[in-house]
Amino acid sequence: MSCAVNTRVQVKFDGNRYSVPPSLARKTVTLRADGSEVRVVHEGQVVARHSRSYERGQSIVLPEHRLAALEQRKRAARTSLEQQFDDLGAEARQFHLRLKTRPVKTSTHLRRLLALVRVYGRKDVVAAITRASQLETYDAAYVENLMLAERRRRELPTPTLPNPKRRELIEEIELDPVDPAVYDRSLTSPPEDSHDTA
């Protein structure tokens, strides 16, 4: 019998759902079943074999189909990330191409650079990407350092709160001293509207 593969990459047969390879989503396949096995056939090739279940409402998924579906979702997420980055313009696309030739995890760098865009804006980040490309240094941390150096040169404030990682930087923070007498007065002064009762 012929049936359509649903969006969850499964086919329905005899009250149960059986997995098929993710590449066959929304395609039509042929089911062949005997007393012990359900086979899924596409274009004359057997693409999945399942032990037949006589229970009802079961979802039978082969481990290789689950792994292939997870890998497909990861690829889709990577593609979306790369598209977002490439949409920043020609400079970003060129940086991306060169980054892919380096022995680094490209998605980590792209994710970090897109986070910088959300904080500092497209213009500043693309300018730093362009400068990094001119220096042939394809690294998100380097781009961030270039951008922050340029902001310091222009005396622009940082839009994020400082988060010192080293103890000596925390100790250099100066706070105005507080006079403890302020607290003493607030505790000892009676409220203005209080009345003595005799």
Contact map, one row per residue, 1 for C-alpha under 8 A:
111000000000000000000000000001110000000000000000000000000000000000000000000000000000000000000000000000000000000000000000000000000000000000000000000000000000000000000000000000000000000000000000000000
111100000000000000000000000111100000000000000000000000000000000000000000000000000000000000000000000000000000000000000000000000000000000000000000000000000000000000000000000000000000000000000000000000
111110000011000000000000000111100000000000000000000000000000000000000000000000000000000000000000000000000000000000000000000000000000000000000000000000000000000000000000000000000000000000000000000000
011111000010000000000000011110000000000000000000000000000000000000000000000000000000000000000000000000000000000000000000000000000000000000000000000000000000000000000000000000000000000000000000000000
001111111110000000010001111110000000000000000000000000000000000000000000000000000000000000000000000000000000000000000000000000000000000000000000000000000000000000000000000000000000000000000000000000
000111111110000000000000110000000000000000000000000000000000000000000000000000000000000000000000000000000000000000000000000000000000000000000000000000000000000000000000000000000000000000000000000000
000011111100000000000000110000000000000000000000000000000000000000000000000000000000000000000000000000000000000000000000000000000000000000000000000000000000000000000000000000000000000000000000000000
000011111100000000000000100000000000000000000000000000000000000000000000000000000000000000000000000000000000000000000000000000000000000000000000000000000000000000000000000000000000000000000000000000
000011111110000000111101110000000000000000000000000000000000000000000000000000000000000000000000000000000000000000000000000000000000000000000000000000000000000000000000000000000000000000000000000000
000011111111000011110000100000000000000000000000000000000000000000000000000000000000000000000000000000000000000000000000000000000000000000000000000000000000000000000000000000000000000000000000000000
001111001111100011110000000000000000000000000000000000000000000000000000000000000000000000000000000000000000000000000000000000000000000000000000000000000000000000000000000000000000000000000000000000
001000000111111111000000000000000000000000000000000000000000000000000000000000000000000000000000000000000000000000000000000000000000000000000000000000000000000000000000000000000000000000000000000000
000000000011111111000000000000000000000000000000000000000000000000000000000000000000000000000000000000000000000000000000000000000000000000000000000000000000000000000000000000000000000000000000000000
000000000001111100000000000000000000000000000000000001010000000000000000000000000000000000000000000000000000000000000000000000000000000000000000000000000000000000000000000000000000000000000000000000
000000000001111110000000000000000000000000000000000000111100000000000000000000000000000000000000000000000000000000000000000000000000000000000000000000000000000000000000000000000000000000000000000000
000000000001111111000000000000000000000000000000000010111111000000000000000000000000000000000000000000000000000000000000000000000000000000000000000000000000000000000000000000000000000000000000000000
000000000111101111100000000000000000000000000000000000001111000000000000000000000000000000000000000000000000000000000000000000000000000000000000000000000000000000000000000000000000000000000000000000
000000000111100111110000000000000000000000000000010000000011100000000000000000000000000000000000000000000000000000000000000000000000000000000000000000000000000000000000000000000000000000000000000000
000000001110000011111000000000000000000000000001000000000011110010000000000000000000000000000000000000000000000000000000000000000000000000000000000000000000000000000000000000000000000000000000000000
000010001110000001111101000000000000000100000011000000000000100010000000000000000000000000000000000000000000000000000000000000000000000000000000000000000000000000000000000000000000000000000000000000
000000001000000000111111100000000000000000000011000000000000000010011000000000000000000000000000000000000000000000000000000000000000000000000000000000000000000000000000000000000000000000000000000000
000000001000000000011111100000000000000000000000000000000000000010011001000000000000000000000000000000000000000000000000000000000000000000000000000000000000000000000000000000000000000000000000000000
000000000000000000001111100000000000000000000000000000000000000000000000000000000000000000000000000000000000000000000000000000000000000000000000000000000000000000000000000000000000000000000000000000
000010001000000000011111111100000000000000000000000000000000000000000000000000000000000000000000000000000000000000000000000000000000000000000000000000000000000000000000000000000000000000000000000000
000011111100000000001111111000000000000000000000000000000000000000000000000000000000000000000000000000000000000000000000000000000000000000000000000000000000000000000000000000000000000000000000000000
000111101000000000000001111100000000000000000000000000000000000000000000000000000000000000000000000000000000000000000000000000000000000000000000000000000000000000000000000000000000000000000000000000
000110000000000000000001111110000000000000000000000000000000000000000000000000000000000000000000000000000000000000000000000000000000000000000000000000000000000000000000000000000000000000000000000000
011110000000000000000001011111000000000001000000000000000000000000000000000000000000000000000000000000000000000000000000000000000000000000000000000000000000000000000000000000000000000000000000000000
011110000000000000000000001111100000000111100000000000000000000000000000000000000000000000000000000000000000000000000000000000000000000000000000000000000000000000000000000000000000000000000000000000
111000000000000000000000000111110000000111000000000000000000000000000000000000000000000000000000000000000000000000000000000000000000000000000000000000000000000000000000000000000000000000000000000000
111000000000000000000000000011111000011110000000000000000000000000000000000000000000000000000000000000000000000000000000000000000000000000000000000000000000000000000000000000000000000000000000000000
100000000000000000000000000001111100011110000000000000000000000000000000000000000000000000000000000000000000000000000000000000000000000000000000000000000000000000000000000000000000000000000000000000
000000000000000000000000000000111111111000000000000100000000000000000000000000000000000000000000000000000000000000000000000000000000000000000000000000000000000000000000000000000000000000000000000000
000000000000000000000000000000011111110000000000000000000000000000000000000000000000000000000000000000000000000000000000000000000000000000000000000000000000000000000000000000000000000000000000000000
000000000000000000000000000000001111100000000000000100000000000000000000000000000000000000000000000000000000000000000000000000000000000000000000000000000000000000000000000000000000000000000000000000
000000000000000000000000000000001111110000000000001100000000000000000000000000000000000000000000000000000000000000000000000000000000000000000000000000000000000000000000000000000000000000000000000000
000000000000000000000000000000001111111000000000111100000000000000000000000000000000000000000000000000000000000000000000000000000000000000000000000000000000000000000000000000000000000000000000000000
000000000000000000000000000000111101111100000000111100000000000000000000000000000000000000000000000000000000000000000000000000000000000000000000000000000000000000000000000000000000000000000000000000
000000000000000000000000000000111000111110000111110000000000000000000000000000000000000000000000000000000000000000000000000000000000000000000000000000000000000000000000000000000000000000000000000000
000000000000000000010000000011110000011111000111100000000000000000000000000000000000000000000000000000000000000000000000000000000000000000000000000000000000000000000000000000000000000000000000000000
000000000000000000000000000011110000001111111111000000000000000000000000000000000000000000000000000000000000000000000000000000000000000000000000000000000000000000000000000000000000000000000000000000
000000000000000000000000000111000000000111111110000000000000000000000000000000000000000000000000000000000000000000000000000000000000000000000000000000000000000000000000000000000000000000000000000000
000000000000000000000000000010000000000011111000000000000000000000000000000000000000000000000000000000000000000000000000000000000000000000000000000000000000000000000000000000000000000000000000000000
000000000000000000000000000000000000000011111100000000000000000000000000000000000000000000000000000000000000000000000000000000000000000000000000000000000000000000000000000000000000000000000000000000
000000000000000000000000000000000000000011111110000000000000000000000000000000000000000000000000000000000000000000000000000000000000000000000000000000000000000000000000000000000000000000000000000000
000000000000000000000000000000000000001111011111100000000000000000000000000000000000000000000000000000000000000000000000000000000000000000000000000000000000000000000000000000000000000000000000000000
000000000000000000011000000000000000001111001111100000000000000000000000000000000000000000000000000000000000000000000000000000000000000000000000000000000000000000000000000000000000000000000000000000
000000000000000000111000000000000000001110000111110000000000000000000000000000000000000000000000000000000000000000000000000000000000000000000000000000000000000000000000000000000000000000000000000000
000000000000000000000000000000000000111100000111111000000000000000000000000000000000000000000000000000000000000000000000000000000000000000000000000000000000000000000000000000000000000000000000000000
000000000000000001000000000000000000111000000001111100000001010000000000000000000000000000000000000000000000000000000000000000000000000000000000000000000000000000000000000000000000000000000000000000
000000000000000000000000000000000001110000000000111110000000000000000000000000000000000000000000000000000000000000000000000000000000000000000000000000000000000000000000000000000000000000000000000000
000000000000000000000000000000001011110000000000011111000000000000000000000000000000000000000000000000000000000000000000000000000000000000000000000000000000000000000000000000000000000000000000000000
000000000000000100000000000000000000000000000000001111110100000000000000000000000000000000000000000000000000000000000000000000000000000000000000000000000000000000000000000000000000000000000000000000
000000000000010000000000000000000000000000000000000111110000000000000000000000000000000000000000000000000000000000000000000000000000000000000000000000000000000000000000000000000000000000000000000000
000000000000001100000000000000000000000000000000000011111100000000000000000000000000000000000000000000000000000000000000000000000000000000000000000000000000000000000000000000000000000000000000000000
000000000000011100000000000000000000000000000000000011111100000000000000000000000000000000000000000000000000000000000000000000000000000000000000000000000000000000000000000000000000000000000000000000
000000000000001110000000000000000000000000000000000000111110000000000000000000000000000000000000000000000000000000000000000000000000000000000000000000000000000000000000000000000000000000000000000000
000000000000001110000000000000000000000000000000000010111111000000000000000000000000000000000000000000000000000000000000000000000000000000000000000000000000000000000000000000000000000000000000000000
000000000000000111100000000000000000000000000000000000001111100000000000000000000000000000000000000000000000000000000000000000000000000000000000000000000000000000000000000000000000000000000000000000
000000000000000111100000000000000000000000000000010000000111110000000000000000000000000000000000000000000000000000000000000000000000000000000000000000000000000000000000000000000000000000000000000000
000000000000000001110000000000000000000000000000000000000011111011000000000000000000000000000000000000000000000000000000000000000000000000000000000000000000000000000000000000000000000000000000000000
000000000000000000100000000000000000000000000000010000000001111111000000000000000000000000000000000000000000000000000000000000000000000000000000000000000000000000000000000000000000000000000000000000
000000000000000000000000000000000000000000000000000000000000111111100000000000000000000000000000000000000000000000000000000000000000000000000000000000000000000000000000000000000000000000000000000000
000000000000000000000000000000000000000000000000000000000000011111110000000000000000000000000000000000000000000000000000000000000000000000000000000000000000000000000000000000000000000000000000000000
000000000000000000111100000000000000000000000000000000000000111111111000000000000000000000000000000000000000000000000000000000000000000000000000000000000000000000000000000000000000000000000000000000
000000000000000000000000000000000000000000000000000000000000111111111100000000000000000000000000000000000000000000000000000000000000000000000000000000000000000000000000000000000000000000000000000000
000000000000000000000000000000000000000000000000000000000000001111111110000000000000000000000000000000000000000000000000000000000000000000000000000000000000000000000000000000000000000000000000000000
000000000000000000001100000000000000000000000000000000000000000111111111000000000000000000000000000000000000000000000000000000000000000000000000000000000000000000000000000000000000000000000000000000
000000000000000000001100000000000000000000000000000000000000000011111111100000000000000000000000000000000000000000000000000000000000000000000000000000000000000000000000000000000000000000000000000000
000000000000000000000000000000000000000000000000000000000000000001111111110000000000000000000000000000000000000000000000000000000000000000000000000000000000000000000000000000000000000000000000000000
000000000000000000000000000000000000000000000000000000000000000000111111111000000000000000000000000000000000000000000000000000000000000000000000000000000000000000000000000000000000000000000000000000
000000000000000000000100000000000000000000000000000000000000000000011111111100000000000000000000000000000000000000000000000000000000000000000000000000000000000000000000000000000000000000000000000000
000000000000000000000000000000000000000000000000000000000000000000001111111110000000000000000000000000000000000000000000000000000000000000000000000000000000000000000000000000000000000000000000000000
000000000000000000000000000000000000000000000000000000000000000000000111111111000000000000000000000000000000000000000000000000000000000000000000000000000000000000000000000000000000000000000000000000
000000000000000000000000000000000000000000000000000000000000000000000011111111100000000000000000000000000000000000000000000000000000000000000000000000000000000000000000000000000000000000000000000000
000000000000000000000000000000000000000000000000000000000000000000000001111111110000000000000000000000000000000000000000000000000000000000000000000000000000000000000000000000000000000000000000000000
000000000000000000000000000000000000000000000000000000000000000000000000111111111000000000000000000000000000000000000000000000000000000000000000000000000000000000000000000000000000000000000000000000
000000000000000000000000000000000000000000000000000000000000000000000000011111111100000000000000000000000010000000000000000000000000000000000000000000000000000000000000000000000000000000000000000000
000000000000000000000000000000000000000000000000000000000000000000000000001111111110000000000000000000000000000000000000000000000000000000000000000000000000000000000000000000000000000000000000000000
000000000000000000000000000000000000000000000000000000000000000000000000000111111111000000000000000000000000000000000000000000000000000000000000000000000000000000000000000000000000000000000000000000
000000000000000000000000000000000000000000000000000000000000000000000000000011111111100000000000000000000010011000000000000000000000000000000000000000000000000000000000000000000000000000000000000000
000000000000000000000000000000000000000000000000000000000000000000000000000001111111110000000000000000000010010000000000000000000000000000000000000000000000000000000000000000000000000000000000000000
000000000000000000000000000000000000000000000000000000000000000000000000000000111111111000000000000000000000000000000000000000000000000000000000000000000000000000000000000000000000000000000000000000
000000000000000000000000000000000000000000000000000000000000000000000000000000011111111100000000000000000000000000000000000000000000000000000000000000000000000000000000000000000000000000000000000000
000000000000000000000000000000000000000000000000000000000000000000000000000000001111111100011001000000000000010001000000000000000000000000000000000000000000000000000000000000000000000000000000000000
000000000000000000000000000000000000000000000000000000000000000000000000000000000111111111011001000000000000000000000000000000000000000000000000000000000000000000000000000000000000000000000000000000
000000000000000000000000000000000000000000000000000000000000000000000000000000000011111110011000000000000000000000000000000000000000000000000000000000000000000000000000000000000000000000000000000000
000000000000000000000000000000000000000000000000000000000000000000000000000000000001111111111000000000000000000000000000010001000000000000000000000000000000000000000000000000000000000000000000000000
000000000000000000000000000000000000000000000000000000000000000000000000000000000000011111111000000000000000000000000000000000000000000000000000000000000000000000000000000000000000000000000000000000
000000000000000000000000000000000000000000000000000000000000000000000000000000000000010111111100000000000000000000000000000000000000000000000000000000000000000000000000000000000000000000000000000000
000000000000000000000000000000000000000000000000000000000000000000000000000000000000000111111110000000000000000000000000000001001100000000000000000000000000000000000000000000000000000000000000000000
000000000000000000000000000000000000000000000000000000000000000000000000000000000000111111111111000000000000000000000000000001001100000000000000000000000000000000000000000000000000000000000000000000
000000000000000000000000000000000000000000000000000000000000000000000000000000000000111111111111100000000000000000000000000000000000000000000000000000000000000000000000000000000000000000000000000000
000000000000000000000000000000000000000000000000000000000000000000000000000000000000000001111111110000000000000000000000000000000000000000000000000000000000000000000000000000000000000000000000000000
000000000000000000000000000000000000000000000000000000000000000000000000000000000000000000111111111000000000000000000000000000001100100001000000000000000000000000000000000000000000000000000000000000
000000000000000000000000000000000000000000000000000000000000000000000000000000000000110000011111111100000100010000000000000000000000000000000000000000000000000000000000000000000000000000000000000000
000000000000000000000000000000000000000000000000000000000000000000000000000000000000000000001111111110000000000000000000000000000000000000000000000000000000000000000000000000000000000000000000000000
000000000000000000000000000000000000000000000000000000000000000000000000000000000000000000000111111111000000000000000000000000000000000001000000000000000000000000000000000000000000000000000000000000
000000000000000000000000000000000000000000000000000000000000000000000000000000000000000000000011111111010100000000000000000000000000000001100000000000000000000000000000000000000000000000000000000000
000000000000000000000000000000000000000000000000000000000000000000000000000000000000000000000001111111110100000000000000000000000000000000000000000000000000000000000000000000000000000000000000000000
000000000000000000000000000000000000000000000000000000000000000000000000000000000000000000000000111111100000000000000000000000000000000000000000000000000000000000000000000000000000000000000000000000
000000000000000000000000000000000000000000000000000000000000000000000000000000000000000000000000011111110000000000000000000000000000000000000000000000000000000000000000000000000000000000000000000000
000000000000000000000000000000000000000000000000000000000000000000000000000000000000000000000000000111111000000000000000000000000000000000000000000000000000000000000000000000000000000000000000000000
000000000000000000000000000000000000000000000000000000000000000000000000000000000000000000000000001101111100000000000000000000000000000000000000000000000000000000000000000000000000000000000000000000
000000000000000000000000000000000000000000000000000000000000000000000000000000000000000000000000000000111111100000000000000000000000000000000000000000000000000000000000000000000000000000000000000000
000000000000000000000000000000000000000000000000000000000000000000000000000000000000000000000001001100011111110000000000000000000000000000000000000000000000000000000000000000000000000000000000000000
000000000000000000000000000000000000000000000000000000000000000000000000000001001100000000000000000000001111111000000000000000000000000000000000000000000000000000000000000000000000000000000000000000
000000000000000000000000000000000000000000000000000000000000000000000000000000000000000000000000000000001111111100000000000000000000000000000000000000000000000000000000000000000000000000000000000000
000000000000000000000000000000000000000000000000000000000000000000000000000000000000000000000000000000001111111110000000000000000000000000110000000000000000000000000000000000000000000000000000000000
000000000000000000000000000000000000000000000000000000000000000000000000000000001100100000000001000000000111111111000000000000000000000000010000000000000000000000000000000000000000000000000000000000
000000000000000000000000000000000000000000000000000000000000000000000000000000001000000000000000000000000011111111100000000000000000000000000000000000000000000000000000000000000000000000000000000000
000000000000000000000000000000000000000000000000000000000000000000000000000000000000000000000000000000000001111111110000000000000000000000010000000000000000000000000000000000000000000000000000000000
000000000000000000000000000000000000000000000000000000000000000000000000000000000000000000000000000000000000111111111000000010000000000000010001000000000000000000000000000000000000000000000000000000
000000000000000000000000000000000000000000000000000000000000000000000000000000000000100000000000000000000000011111111100000000000000000000000000000000000000000000000000000000000000000000000000000000
000000000000000000000000000000000000000000000000000000000000000000000000000000000000000000000000000000000000001111111110000000000000000000000000000000000000000000000000000000000000000000000000000000
000000000000000000000000000000000000000000000000000000000000000000000000000000000000000000000000000000000000000111111111100010000000000000000001000000000000000000000000000000000000000000000000000000
000000000000000000000000000000000000000000000000000000000000000000000000000000000000000000000000000000000000000011111111110110000000000000000000000000000000000000000000000000000000000000000000000000
000000000000000000000000000000000000000000000000000000000000000000000000000000000000000000000000000000000000000001111111110000000000000000000000000000000000000000000000000000000000000000000000000000
000000000000000000000000000000000000000000000000000000000000000000000000000000000000000000000000000000000000000000111111100000000000000000000000000000000000001100000000000000000000000000000000000000
000000000000000000000000000000000000000000000000000000000000000000000000000000000000000000000000000000000000000000011111110110000000000000000000000000000000001000000000000000000000000000000000000000
000000000000000000000000000000000000000000000000000000000000000000000000000000000000000000000000000000000000000000011111111110000000000000000000000000000000000000000000000000000000000000000000000000
000000000000000000000000000000000000000000000000000000000000000000000000000000000000000100000000000000000000000000001101111111000000000000000000000000000000000000000000000000000000000000000000000000
000000000000000000000000000000000000000000000000000000000000000000000000000000000000000000000000000000000000000000000000111111100000000000000000000000000000000000000000000000000000000000000000000000
000000000000000000000000000000000000000000000000000000000000000000000000000000000000000000000000000000000000000000001001111111110000000000000000001000000000000000000000000000000000000000000000000000
000000000000000000000000000000000000000000000000000000000000000000000000000000000000000000000000000000000000000010011001111111111000000000000011001000000000000000000000000000000000000000000000000000
000000000000000000000000000000000000000000000000000000000000000000000000000000000000000100110000000000000000000000000000011111111100000000000000000000000000000000000000000000000000000000000000000000
000000000000000000000000000000000000000000000000000000000000000000000000000000000000000000000000000000000000000000000000001111111110000000000000001000000000000000000000000000000000000000000000000000
000000000000000000000000000000000000000000000000000000000000000000000000000000000000000000000000000000000000000000000000000111111111000000000011011000000000000000000000000000000000000000000000000000
000000000000000000000000000000000000000000000000000000000000000000000000000000000000000000110010000000000000000000000000000011111111100000000010000000000000000000000000000000000000000000000000000000
000000000000000000000000000000000000000000000000000000000000000000000000000000000000000000110010000000000000000000000000000001111111110000000000000000000000000000000000000000000000000000000000000000
000000000000000000000000000000000000000000000000000000000000000000000000000000000000000000000000000000000000000000000000000000111111111000000000010000000000000000000000000000000000000000000000000000
000000000000000000000000000000000000000000000000000000000000000000000000000000000000000000000000000000000000000000000000000000011111111111000110010000000000000000000000000000000000000000000000000000
000000000000000000000000000000000000000000000000000000000000000000000000000000000000000000000010000000000000000000000000000000001111111111000000000000000000000000000000000000000000000000000000000000
000000000000000000000000000000000000000000000000000000000000000000000000000000000000000000000000000000000000000000000000000000000111111110000000000000000000000000000000000000000000000000000000000000
000000000000000000000000000000000000000000000000000000000000000000000000000000000000000000000000000000000000000000000000000000000011111110000000000000000000000000000000000000000000000000000000000000
000000000000000000000000000000000000000000000000000000000000000000000000000000000000000000000000000000000000000000000000000000000001111111000000000000000000000000000000000000000000000000000000000000
000000000000000000000000000000000000000000000000000000000000000000000000000000000000000000000000000000000000000000000000000000000001111111100100000000000000000000000000000000000000000000000000000000
000000000000000000000000000000000000000000000000000000000000000000000000000000000000000000000010011000000000000000000000000000000001100111110110000000000000000000000000000000000000000000000000000000
000000000000000000000000000000000000000000000000000000000000000000000000000000000000000000000000001000000000100000000000000000000000000011111110000000000000000000000000000000000000000000000000000000
000000000000000000000000000000000000000000000000000000000000000000000000000000000000000000000000000000000000110110000000000000000000000001111111000000000000000000000000000000000000000000000000000000
000000000000000000000000000000000000000000000000000000000000000000000000000000000000000000000000000000000000000000000000000000000000000000111111100000000000000000000000000000000000000000000000000000
000000000000000000000000000000000000000000000000000000000000000000000000000000000000000000000000000000000000000000000000000000000001000011111111110000000000000000000000000000000000000000000000000000
000000000000000000000000000000000000000000000000000000000000000000000000000000000000000000000000000000000000000000000000000010011001000001111111111000000000000000000000000000000000000000000000000000
000000000000000000000000000000000000000000000000000000000000000000000000000000000000000000000000000000000000000010010000000010010000000000011111111100000000000000000000000000000000000000000000000000
000000000000000000000000000000000000000000000000000000000000000000000000000000000000000000000000000000000000000000000000000000000000000000001111111110000000000000000000000000000000000000000000000000
000000000000000000000000000000000000000000000000000000000000000000000000000000000000000000000000000000000000000000000000000000010011000000000111111111000000000000000000000000000000000000000000000000
000000000000000000000000000000000000000000000000000000000000000000000000000000000000000000000000000000000000000000000000000110110000000000000011111111100000000000000000000000000000000000000000000000
000000000000000000000000000000000000000000000000000000000000000000000000000000000000000000000000000000000000000000000000000000000000000000000001111111110000000000000000000000000000000000000000000000
000000000000000000000000000000000000000000000000000000000000000000000000000000000000000000000000000000000000000000000000000000000000000000000000111111111000000000000000000000000000000000000000000000
000000000000000000000000000000000000000000000000000000000000000000000000000000000000000000000000000000000000000000000000000000000000000000000000011111111100000000000000000000000000000000000000000000
000000000000000000000000000000000000000000000000000000000000000000000000000000000000000000000000000000000000000000000000000000000000000000000000001111111111110000000000000000000000000000000000000000
000000000000000000000000000000000000000000000000000000000000000000000000000000000000000000000000000000000000000000000000000000000000000000000000000111111111100000000000000000000000000000000000000000
000000000000000000000000000000000000000000000000000000000000000000000000000000000000000000000000000000000000000000000000000000000000000000000000000011111111000000000000000000000000000000000000000000
000000000000000000000000000000000000000000000000000000000000000000000000000000000000000000000000000000000000000000000000000000000000000000000000000001111111000000000000000000000000000000000000000000
000000000000000000000000000000000000000000000000000000000000000000000000000000000000000000000000000000000000000000000000000000000000000000000000000000111111100000000000000000000000000000000000000000
000000000000000000000000000000000000000000000000000000000000000000000000000000000000000000000000000000000000000000000000000000000000000000000000000000111111110000000000000000000000000000000000000000
000000000000000000000000000000000000000000000000000000000000000000000000000000000000000000000000000000000000000000000000000000000000000000000000000000110011111000000000000000000000000000000000000000
000000000000000000000000000000000000000000000000000000000000000000000000000000000000000000000000000000000000000000000000000000000000000000000000000000100001111110000000000000000000000000000000000000
000000000000000000000000000000000000000000000000000000000000000000000000000000000000000000000000000000000000000000000011000000000000000000000000000000000000111110000000000000000000000000000000000000
000000000000000000000000000000000000000000000000000000000000000000000000000000000000000000000000000000000000000000000010000000000000000000000000000000000000011111000000000000000000000000000000000000
000000000000000000000000000000000000000000000000000000000000000000000000000000000000000000000000000000000000000000000000000000000000000000000000000000000000011111100000000000000000000000000000000000
000000000000000000000000000000000000000000000000000000000000000000000000000000000000000000000000000000000000000000000000000000000000000000000000000000000000000111110000000000000000000000000000000000
000000000000000000000000000000000000000000000000000000000000000000000000000000000000000000000000000000000000000000000000000000000000000000000000000000000000000011111000000000000000000000000000000000
000000000000000000000000000000000000000000000000000000000000000000000000000000000000000000000000000000000000000000000000000000000000000000000000000000000000000001111110110000000000000000000000000000
000000000000000000000000000000000000000000000000000000000000000000000000000000000000000000000000000000000000000000000000000000000000000000000000000000000000000000111110110000000000000000000000000000
000000000000000000000000000000000000000000000000000000000000000000000000000000000000000000000000000000000000000000000000000000000000000000000000000000000000000000011111110000000000000000000000000000
000000000000000000000000000000000000000000000000000000000000000000000000000000000000000000000000000000000000000000000000000000000000000000000000000000000000000000011111111000000000000000000000000000
000000000000000000000000000000000000000000000000000000000000000000000000000000000000000000000000000000000000000000000000000000000000000000000000000000000000000000000111111100000000000000000000000000
000000000000000000000000000000000000000000000000000000000000000000000000000000000000000000000000000000000000000000000000000000000000000000000000000000000000000000011111111110000000000000000000000000
000000000000000000000000000000000000000000000000000000000000000000000000000000000000000000000000000000000000000000000000000000000000000000000000000000000000000000011111111110000000000000000000000000
000000000000000000000000000000000000000000000000000000000000000000000000000000000000000000000000000000000000000000000000000000000000000000000000000000000000000000000011111111000000000000000000000000
000000000000000000000000000000000000000000000000000000000000000000000000000000000000000000000000000000000000000000000000000000000000000000000000000000000000000000000001111111000000000000000000000000
000000000000000000000000000000000000000000000000000000000000000000000000000000000000000000000000000000000000000000000000000000000000000000000000000000000000000000000000111111100000000000000000000000
000000000000000000000000000000000000000000000000000000000000000000000000000000000000000000000000000000000000000000000000000000000000000000000000000000000000000000000000001111110000000000000000000000
000000000000000000000000000000000000000000000000000000000000000000000000000000000000000000000000000000000000000000000000000000000000000000000000000000000000000000000000000011111000000000000000000000
000000000000000000000000000000000000000000000000000000000000000000000000000000000000000000000000000000000000000000000000000000000000000000000000000000000000000000000000000001111100000000000000000000
000000000000000000000000000000000000000000000000000000000000000000000000000000000000000000000000000000000000000000000000000000000000000000000000000000000000000000000000000000111110000000000000000000
000000000000000000000000000000000000000000000000000000000000000000000000000000000000000000000000000000000000000000000000000000000000000000000000000000000000000000000000000000011111000000000000000000
000000000000000000000000000000000000000000000000000000000000000000000000000000000000000000000000000000000000000000000000000000000000000000000000000000000000000000000000000000001111110000000000000000
000000000000000000000000000000000000000000000000000000000000000000000000000000000000000000000000000000000000000000000000000000000000000000000000000000000000000000000000000000000111111100000000000000
000000000000000000000000000000000000000000000000000000000000000000000000000000000000000000000000000000000000000000000000000000000000000000000000000000000000000000000000000000000011111110000000000000
000000000000000000000000000000000000000000000000000000000000000000000000000000000000000000000000000000000000000000000000000000000000000000000000000000000000000000000000000000000011111111000000000000
000000000000000000000000000000000000000000000000000000000000000000000000000000000000000000000000000000000000000000000000000000000000000000000000000000000000000000000000000000000001111111100000000000
000000000000000000000000000000000000000000000000000000000000000000000000000000000000000000000000000000000000000000000000000000000000000000000000000000000000000000000000000000000001111111110000000000
000000000000000000000000000000000000000000000000000000000000000000000000000000000000000000000000000000000000000000000000000000000000000000000000000000000000000000000000000000000000111111111000000000
000000000000000000000000000000000000000000000000000000000000000000000000000000000000000000000000000000000000000000000000000000000000000000000000000000000000000000000000000000000000011111111000000000
000000000000000000000000000000000000000000000000000000000000000000000000000000000000000000000000000000000000000000000000000000000000000000000000000000000000000000000000000000000000001111111000000000
000000000000000000000000000000000000000000000000000000000000000000000000000000000000000000000000000000000000000000000000000000000000000000000000000000000000000000000000000000000000000111111100000000
000000000000000000000000000000000000000000000000000000000000000000000000000000000000000000000000000000000000000000000000000000000000000000000000000000000000000000000000000000000000000011111110000000
000000000000000000000000000000000000000000000000000000000000000000000000000000000000000000000000000000000000000000000000000000000000000000000000000000000000000000000000000000000000000000011111010000
000000000000000000000000000000000000000000000000000000000000000000000000000000000000000000000000000000000000000000000000000000000000000000000000000000000000000000000000000000000000000000001111110000
000000000000000000000000000000000000000000000000000000000000000000000000000000000000000000000000000000000000000000000000000000000000000000000000000000000000000000000000000000000000000000000111110000
000000000000000000000000000000000000000000000000000000000000000000000000000000000000000000000000000000000000000000000000000000000000000000000000000000000000000000000000000000000000000000000011111000
000000000000000000000000000000000000000000000000000000000000000000000000000000000000000000000000000000000000000000000000000000000000000000000000000000000000000000000000000000000000000000000111111100
000000000000000000000000000000000000000000000000000000000000000000000000000000000000000000000000000000000000000000000000000000000000000000000000000000000000000000000000000000000000000000000000111110
000000000000000000000000000000000000000000000000000000000000000000000000000000000000000000000000000000000000000000000000000000000000000000000000000000000000000000000000000000000000000000000000011111
000000000000000000000000000000000000000000000000000000000000000000000000000000000000000000000000000000000000000000000000000000000000000000000000000000000000000000000000000000000000000000000000001111
000000000000000000000000000000000000000000000000000000000000000000000000000000000000000000000000000000000000000000000000000000000000000000000000000000000000000000000000000000000000000000000000000111
